[in-house]
Amino acid sequence: PGCLLLQFLSYLGACDRLLKQGYEEGQVEEAMEMFQYSEKKAAEFLHLLAEFNDMGFQQNEIKEVLLLCGNQREKALEELVMK
């Protein structure tokens, strides 16, 4: 049980840090789940999601492409432009 508590506290800390960077709570939770609670991968995903969203791409397309491309910026951008 102690191990689960530590994992939960780690998850909360990661979410808190991502929220403080200005990401929306729903997006943070979704990203953490998609990347098996890896704060680093979730942060990369959220950063790229915001960047591509600012470029005018649709959020659902961005999510799909980022997952397929494993958060690789150049590859994802290429895919989005080709759509």
Secondary structure by P-SEA (a helix, b strand, c coil): caaaaaaaaaaaaaaaaaaaacccaaaaaaaaaaacccaaaaaaaaaaaaaaaaacccaaaaaaaaaaacccaaaaaaaaaac
